[in-house]
Amino acid sequence: MAAVMVLALIIIYIMSDSARRASFRDTLRSEAITKANLYLENRVDAETMQHIYLNNTQFINEVEVAVYTPDFKMLYHDAAKHDMVKETPEMIRQICEKVEMAIEVEEGYQAVGILYKGKYVVTAAARDGNGEANMASLRCTIVVVFVIVFVFMLAVGYYLATITIRPIEHALSSQKMFVSNVSHELRTPLAAITAELDLALSRERSPQQYQQSLSRSLDDAHRMAHLIDGLLNLAKADYGAHGITMEPLRIDELLLDAREQLLHANPDYTINISFDEKAMEADADFSINGNEYLMNIALKNLIENNCKYSTNQTSNVLIGMQKEGIHITLSDTGEGMSAEEQRNIFQLFYRGTTTGQKGHGIGMALVHKIITLHKGSIEVKSKAGHGTTFCVEMPNV
């Protein structure tokens, strides 16, 4: 960007200088014609014109004018002794042929020659003092502008690079942590299965011992399958709203379906679903716009979390309506959570320490991702020894 800016500023300077030279060339042409008219029409004599010229040169960059005939006879010259143009027969001949031409003179001066009225050759030369002063000012302005803009670009570039790299660094760090945790979680059951099978094959055992060994291996295999299933669901939730199918769904029907599936797999669970009185009286519409598969996973995880950590394997679900949309609370009667666990419960691979339940630390992170994907919100309210309540807000259709 700095190189492009330098190139642009150079082009601006060159074009400005070219315009200055063209404008001053027009001034020289006008001055040449004016003085030629004054002399040739005998309005002012040569001595007076030369006197004016010499006096003016002390204060301004006066134009030096000379008048010749095509055969190189000098009729008038402002300063023949000085003679900036230094006319030659060849130069006069070229001016006659071209009618008008720029003449090369000493550094810092411009000169022009014109064929006047078809029978006189007039040359004019002068230094463009004002124009050169303006160009010097423009050069200073360009340097100052470049320095200011360059420093600004450095600052903005550094800021943009920082805010661009920060999420990339965070993503790389999260990816490393994710791979590390996944490899650890997969390695543990695999190591247990391998060790169990090696032990079973090391010597002859009774049928009961073989059954115990296979049962433990099967538990580890189920644990691994549960982990892989959670990771696949997490990947699906990462697609974003544009990558999944959304359709109108009733949250009450989703909760009933989740309850039925959990009770079928865990008959010991107790899941109570109720509606608050205001929602029942208003005949509220509990429709949301969402993905049935993902919402089913989120609701099952929340209810199952209640049942797993409740003293009586019970989850109490209350559905209501608020200004923000559909409000769902899912409560248990377990030991509750510490402040640290509440802060980190939605972090991937985080597992609490207040209970002896086993898990992979994926379920709640998955729930949070799915609820957020559906433009909802979730928070946890808990106090050690007084159970835990999850509060979910979902925008209704």
ABEGO torsion letter per residue (X at the ends): XAAAAAAAAAAAAAAAAAAAAAAAAAAAAAAAAAAAAAAAAGABBAAAAAAAAAAAAAABBBBBBBBBBAAGBBABBABAAAGAAGBBAAAAAAAAAAGBBBBBBBBGBBBBBBBBGGABBBBBBBBBAAAAAAAAAAAAAAAAAAAAAAAAAAAAAAAAAAAAAAAAAAAAAAAAAAAAAAAAAAAAAAAAAAAAAAAAAABBBBAAAAAAAAAAAAAAAAAAAAAAAAAAAAAAAAAEAAABBBBBBBAAAAAAAAAAAAAAABAABBBBBBBBAAAAAAGBBABBBBBAAAAAAAAAAAAAAAAAABAAGBBBBBBBBBAAEBBBBBBBABAEBBAAAAAAAABBGBBBAABABBBAGAAAAAAAAAAAAAGBBBBBBBBBGAEBBBBBBBBBX
